[in-house]
Amino acid sequence: MTLIATLFPLLCWFTYNYGVPLIERVRPSLSVIMSMQRRRWVANAARRESPLDAILAGNLMGAVSFLASTSALLVLAVFAAFGQLPALMGALKTVEIGSSYSVPEVQIHLVAMLAIFVLSFFAFTLALRQFNHFCIMLGAIDHTGHVTETEIDAIAQLNSLAAKNFNNGIRAFYFSVSMVAWFVNEWFSITASLLTVGFLIHREFFSTAHRLAASAAVIASRREQQAAPGA
């Protein structure tokens, strides 16, 4: 049971990442709706010469860079915990509820925590690299000529891919809370993992942000159709 509770947050994280695309075939998620807006962003950027797009892209990269640095610090913190196991075991006795962990069990759990923070670090750094490529491609747009729809789609898809990896890293942080709950009780970890999955599903498919983003996308689509030649 202790091992199951240790691996359960990781299992929920992987299941969510691979299961959500299946749900998106029936109902678009907030991420899918925002990908549509990213495509509109690139299409509008191709028609204007303004520092606004560079500022927006810089803000995205700044947020990703901060969280990547945070992941690296958390990895170092877990490594430091390995060197302070006696003190850590003593501290756990003050917070445990109905559980008493052995040193090997705590070591295995620290390895699992290390894995989730390392994976989040790779997700954030990959997103940072892809946002960097997006900035280059956005800056390479020729505003004096005609930009093809294929080029716009490619740049927008790169932006969406970077956002996907960024969201993956954010979810790792969410499920790391369940990893911390394990130190109190195994069932706390399992319960926290299930609540996190429910929270993420609500945020992606049923939240106020989803409703507002969908409304904005519909309004923008209607406006573009009315402005199209022959409409």
LUMKOL-381484 format. One record per atom (N, C-alpha, C, CB): x, z, y. Coordinates in steps of 0.02 Angstrom, whole numbers, plus 50000, padded with zeros to 5 digits. Each point is the difference from the previous one (the first is absolute). Glycine has a CB too. Example, Ala and Ser with C-alpha at 12.3 -4.5 7.8 and 13.67 -1.06 7.14 Angstrom:
BEGIN
506605039049716;499555000050059;500455000050060;499055006249941;500774990250112;500425000350059;499615003750055;500594989249968;
! end
This chain:
BEGIN
500425000049940;499585000050060;500435000050063;499105006149937;501454997650061;500455000350057;500304993150015;500265011949973;499944984549974;500294993350009;499474995150026;500835002349909;498564998250064;499464995750024;499875001150074;499495000149885;500485006250135;499885001650070;500574997650044;499335009949965;501284990150008;500574997650038;499964992550013;500695009149951;499114987249998;499984992750006;499344997350027;500794999649905;498705004650098;499344997650020;499984997050070;499535008749926;500794994450125;499994996850067;500324993150000;500045011250050;500524987949913;500314993449995;499544995149966;501135005449996;498544996849951;499534995649965;499424997950046;500315005649891;499434999150147;499464998450047;500234995150053;499505011249980;501114989850044;500274995550051;500064992949974;500645009650049;499664989549891;500074993449971;499324996949984;501115003449953;498435000650021;499344997549982;499624997650062;499975007749902;500094996150152;499664998150062;500284993450026;499805012150027;500874987249973;500314994050027;499804993749961;500955007050039;498974993749895;499824994249959;499244999349992;501085001349940;498545004050073;499284999649991;499634997650061;500115009049920;500154992550140;499654998050061;499914992550006;500485010150054;500024985749928;499884992750004;499414997749959;501214998650018;498635004949927;499424998249960;499355001650038;500675002249895;499335003550140;499415001850039;499914995250059;500135012149966;500434985650062;499974995550059;499684993349983;501035005650044;498934992749893;499664993849982;499245000550011;500904997749916;498865008550084;499285001250010;499855002150072;499905003349879;500535001050149;499895002550067;500675000150037;499015007049962;501044989650095;500644999950036;500205006950025;499774988250034;500855013549958;500255006550024;500204999550073;500405002849884;499775002950145;500235000050069;500644996050007;499485011250017;500954989049932;500624996250002;499864992450001;500585009349939;498934988650023;499824992849999;499734997950068;499745000749877;499845003450152;499724998450066;500564999750053;498915005649968;501564999150028;500544999950048;500474994149989;499935012450007;500114985149932;500404994049987;499694994050036;500355004549889;498994995350115;499674994750038;500175000550074;499074999949917;500965006350108;500195001050070;500734998250013;499135009050009;501304992249941;500704998150007;500074992450006;500345010249934;499234986350029;500014992750004;499784997750070;499774999349876;499725004050152;499784998450068;500555001650050;498815002349967;501555003250022;500555001950045;500524994450003;499815012249973;500404985349969;500504994749998;499744993750032;500495004949896;498884993450090;499704994050029;499985000550076;499324998449896;500515007450131;499985000950073;500715000150029;498935006349989;501554996749974;500695000250024;500304993050006;500135011349948;499634984250009;500254993150003;499784996350062;500004999949876;499495002750158;499734996650060;500215003350065;499034996549931;501385008850066;500185003450061;500755001850000;498835004650008;501444996050051;500685002350008;499975006650038;500484988149999;499565017349964;499915006750030;500425005049962;498834997050037;501445008149998;500385005349965;499565004649959;500824999550091;498514999749913;499545004449965;500135000049925;499154997950089;500964996249882;500094999549928;500645003449978;499364989250000;501175010250039;500635003349984;499925007650004;500634990150044;498985012350004;499885007250006;499615002749940;500004998950126;499484997449854;499605002149943;500425000149936;498994995150054;501404999749935;500424999749941;500535005650001;499824987649993;500455013950066;500495005450005;499705006849984;500594993350086;498785007849935;499665006249984;499905000849925;499434999650111;500404995049855;499925000249928;500655001949965;499104991350008;501445005550013;500655001349969;500245007150014;500284987950011;499555014850048;500205006850017;499675005149955;500164996450117;499185002649869;499645004649956;500274999749929;498984998650071;501174995449904;500264999349933;500695003149994;499334989449985;501085009550066;500685002749999;499995007749999;500404989950062;499145013149976;499955007350001;499825002849931;499664999450121;499854997449846;499795002549935;500524998749946;498824998050034;501564996549973;500554998849952;500535005450007;499794987750005;500365014350056;500485005550011;499745006549972;500424994350103;498925006949905;499705006149973;500065000149924;499205000350097;500694993949871;500064999749927;500715001749978;499104991349997;501395006250039;500705001449983;500155007550005;500334988550040;499395014750012;500105007250009;499675003949943;500064998450125;499354999349853;499655003549946;500384999349934;498914997950058;501404996349931;500414999149940;500585004950001;499694987849995;500645013050063;500555004850006;499755007149989;500584992350079;498815009249945;499725006749992;499895001749926;499454999050113;500314996049849;499895001149928;500665001149965;498964993050004;501555003150015;500665001049971;500265007050015;500244987750012;499635014750049;500225006750019;499645005349958;500234996050116;499145002649865;499635004849959;500315000849931;498964996950062;501344997849912;500345000549935;500575005150003;499694988149975;500635012450082;500565004650008;499795007150015;500664990550038;498695010549974;499755006750016;499455002149952;500284998150120;499795000149816;499485001449951;499865007549992;500344989649941;500175014750057;499845007249993;499565002650057;501085001549941;499094996550121;499605002150057;499314996849998;501045001450068;498924992449909;499364996549995;499555003449948;500554989250035;499735012749907;499615003349948;499735006750025;500694994249912;499725009250127;499765006450027;499444999150050;501145004649983;498914990150058;499474998650049;499354997949966;500884996650082;499184999749862;499394997749966;499595005849973;500604989649970;499735015850011;499635005749972;499525003150050;500975002249926;499154996450139;499565002850052;499404995750014;501005005450049;499004988349927;499454995450015;499644997649937;500624996350102;499665004849839;499684997749939;499345003649988;501124997349953;498384998850024;499345002849983;499854997949929;499594999650121;500485005249833;499844998549930;500504995649965;498845001350030;501744997550000;500514995849969;500685003550005;499354989650029;501075009049921;500675002650001;500464994649972;499615012149986;500764984750059;500404994249981;500705002149979;499344992950078;500945003449874;500695001049981;500454995650043;499655002749882;501004998650114;500484996250040;499984992549982;500735010350009;499264987849926;499964992949983;499374996650027;500665002549898;498775001150102;499384997150026;500064998750075;499355005949910;500954998750125;500094999050073;500494994350012;499775012250021;500744987249939;500484994650008;499674993249989;500925007649963;498664992049985;499644993749987;499544998350059;500055002249875;499625002950152;499554998750056;500394997850062;499195008549954;501394994450057;500414997850056;500234992849992;500385011850016;499754986249922;500184993049988;499414995450017;500805003649909;498594998650073;499414996050017;499914999650076;499465003549891;500665002050143;499954999950074;500544995550029;499535011649999;501064988649971;500544995750023;499814992749992;500845008849970;498834989649974;499804993149987;499504997650052;500195001849878;499315002350139;499494997750046;500284999150071;499135005949931;501364998250088;500294999250067;500504994250002;499865012350019;500494986449926;500454994249997;499594993650003;500845006649933;498614993250029;499584994050001;499694999050069;499765001649879;500055003850154;499734999250068;500544997550048;499185009249977;501444993150013;500554997650042;500094992549992;500565011249991;499434986549947;500084992849988;499414996150028;500665002549896;498735000350099;499424996650028;500064999350076;499295004549907;500925000850127;500064999850073;500564995450022;499565011650005;501014988649961;500564995750020;499844992649987;500805009449976;498834989349969;499794993149987;499514997750054;500165001749877;499385002750143;499534998350053;500374998850065;499115006749944;501404997350070;500394999250061;500354993350001;500165012450007;500134985749936;500334993549996;499514994350009;500855005049923;498564995650047;499504994750007;499714999650070;499735001549880;500185004250153;499784999850070;500544996950044;499295010249981;501344990950002;500554996950037;499974992449992;500715010349983;499174987449955;499934992849989;499394997350038;500545001249887;498935002650115;499404998050037;500164999150074;499285006049917;501114998650112;500184999550070;500404993650013;500005012550009;500454985949945;500414994050008;499564993749997;500995006049949;498574993850003;499564994249992;499524999550059;500105000949876;499675004850149;499554999850057;500374997550062;499345009549952;501294992650056;500394997650057;500214992849994;500395011450014;499604986049924;500214993049990;499444995150012;500835004149918;498564998350095;499454995450013;500134995850062;499205008249946;500694985450048;500104995450055;499354999650041;500864993249933;499155009850126;499405000250042;499894993450037;500165012350012;500334983349986;499934993650036;499684994649957;500995003050068;498984998249867;499714995149956;499425002849961;501104994549991;498675001649960;499435002149959;500245003949940;499344989950038;500395016149953;500175004149942;499484998949946;500555008750073;499674989649867;499544998449946;499675006349972;500704989949972;498735009249998;499655005549969;500405003049942;498914994750033;501465001049933;500425002449944;500535004850025;499804989349939;500515009150118;500515004450028;499705006750021;500654989950039;498775009749993;499665006250021;499835004349939;499534994050101;500225002849846;499825003849939;500615003349969;499064992049979;501505004550020;500615002849969;500255006150039;500304988549958;499695011150108;500235005650041;499535006049993;500534991950082;498825006749918;499515005349992;500055003349932;499244994050080;500885002149868;500065002749932;500615004549994;499414989949954;501135008350081;500605004249999;499855006750034;500744989750002;498885010150053;499805006150034;499565004449954;500064994050111;499485002849854;499565003649954;500395003049941;499054992550033;501455003949943;500425002549946;500395006250022;500094988449953;500175011450108;500355005850026;499535005950007;500804992550061;498595006249962;499505005450008;499825002949932;499554994550103;500425001249845;499845002449932;500535004949976;499424989249975;501215009250035;500545004549980;500005006450042;500674990149963;499175009250101;499965005950043;499455004749975;500414993250097;499015004149887;499445004049974;500185003349934;499204992550059;501195003949901;500215002849936;500445006250010;499944988549949;500505011250101;500415005850015;499595005850028;500944992250022;498575006250019;499565005250027;499635003649944;499874993550108;499885002649844;499645003149944;500455004549959;499254990049995;501395008250000;500475004449965;500035006850033;500674990049964;499325010250103;499985006350036;499375003949984;500694994950092;498745001649904;499385003449984;500035003449932;499384991650070;500875004749880;500025002849932;500565005149992;499534989349958;500955010850087;500525005249997;499705006950015;500864991550035;498585008750001;499665006350012;499765002949933;499634996250115;500134999449841;499805002349933;500595002549960;499064991850002;501525005250009;500615002449966;500185007050023;500404988249990;499505013250073;500155006650026;499495005149972;500494994950105;498885003049889;499485004549974;500155002249928;499164994350074;501245001849890;500185001749931;500355006849997;500104987749973;500285013950078;500385006349999;499545006149999;500934994350061;498455004849962;499515005549999;499665000349932;499824998850124;499944995449853;499644999749937;499944992749978;499365010750027;500664988149907;499954993149976;499344996850020;500735003049904;498735000950091;499344997250016;499934998550075;499535006349903;500834997350138;500004998550072;500294992950011;500125012350028;500414986149935;500304993450006;499524994549979;501125005149980;498554995949963;499534994949975;499404999350048;500355002549882;499395003150141;499434999850046;500194996750066;499555010449948;501044991350078;500234997050063;500114992549992;500535010850031;499704987049911;500114992949988;499344996250000;501025002749933;498485000150034;499344996749997;499674999950069;499875003749881;500215001850157;499735000150068;500354994950044;499725012249987;500934986950003;500384995050039;499764993049985;500995007650001;498884991049935;499734993449981;499334998850033;500615000649890;498955004550108;499354999450032;500064999050075;499535007149911;500944996550121;500114999250072;500234993050016;500275012150008;500194985249953;500274993350014;499464994749990;501145003949965;498464996849982;499464995149989;499495000250057;500165001249876;499675004850146;499545000650056;500294996950063;499535010549950;501114990750063;500324997350060;500034992449998;500675010550010;499454986749932;500094992849994;499344996149999;501065002249939;498425000950034;499394996249988;499375002750035;500504997149892;499495009150127;499375002950026;500095004050065;499615000549883;500974999250147;500135004150060;499714996750062;501045004449946;498954999550108;499784997350065;500474994650024;499495011050029;501164989949959;500494994950019;499864993449965;500865009050019;498954991349917;499834993949962;499404996550032;500465005249894;499034998750123;499404997150029;500144996850068;499325008649940;501084994850101;500154997350067;500444993849995;499905011650048;500604988649908;500444994249992;499624994049973;500965007749979;498574993549975;499604994649973;499554997050055;500025005449886;499704998950156;499574997550054;500414995850049;499275010149988;501324992250029;500434996350046;500204993249970;500435010850048;499714989149887;500194993749967;499424995150000;500815006249929;498584996250059;499424995750000;499874997250069;499515006649906;500544997650145;499884997850069;500524994750020;499515011350029;501124989949954;500534995350016;499904993349964;500785009650019;499004990749918;499894993949962;499434995950030;500415005849897;499064997550124;499444996450031;500214996950066;499195007949945;501214995750094;500234997350064;500444993949990;499945011550049;500484988649901;500444994349986;499604994149976;500935007849973;498554993549987;499584994449976;499624996850058;499895005749889;499884998450158;499644997250057;500464996150047;499195009549992;501454992750012;500474996650044;500314993849967;500255011150052;499654988149883;500294994249965;499664993650023;500285007349901;500104987250101;499714993650021;499444997949951;501104996550051;498355001349977;499434997849961;499545005549978;500704991049963;499465015450058;499585005549979;499334999950038;501035006949974;
! end
